[in-house]
Amino acid sequence: MKPRAEGGVVDSKLNVYGVKNLKVTDMSIAPMSEATYNTALVVGEKVAVMVAEELGIKIA
């Protein structure tokens, strides 16, 4: 992810710069050579864990 000054849209926690309570994720965070179905599943799982942790939800 790029810093806002370099044209980035989200920070390392996927929060949109300048907008409260909005996260964005898609396959653009993965290198193109790694943009596969399995990578999409891993990205989705990682984001789910991040959001759950922020909400105080324990995931087994």
N, C-alpha and C positions, 0 to 999 in steps of 0.2 A: 504494500500500500504506500502511496506517495503522501508526503506531507501536503497540507493544504496549499502552502506557498508554491508547490510544484504542480498544482492542478489536481491534487488528490481529492477524493470525495468522502472517504471514510478513514477513521483511525484504526489502530490495531485491534480495537474491540468492536469494530464494524459500525461504530456510531457515525452518523452523517455529520460532518462539520457544520456547526451553526444551527442545528435542528435538535431539539430535545426529544428524547424517547423514540428515536427512529434509527433502526439498524437496517443495513442493506447488505445482502450477500448474493453472489452469483458466481459463475465459473470464471469470471474475469480475475478473481484473486488467485487462480491457479495458472502456472505456466502453460502455454498453448500445447506443448508436447505432452503435458500430463492431463489435459482436459478430457478425461474419459468418464464413463458411467461410474466406475468405482471411485474416482476422485470426487465426483459429485456427491456420492453417498457419504464419503468421509467429511467433506465440507459441511454437508447438512447436519451430520451428527455433531461435529465440533461446534457449530453455531447453536444447536439445541442445548448442548451442555453449557455453553457460555451464558445463554439466556436464563437457563434454569438456575445457575449459580448466582446470577445477579438478582433473581427473584427469591433466592433462599430455598429453592427446591432441591432436595437431595435426589440424585439419580443413582440407582444401584448398579 
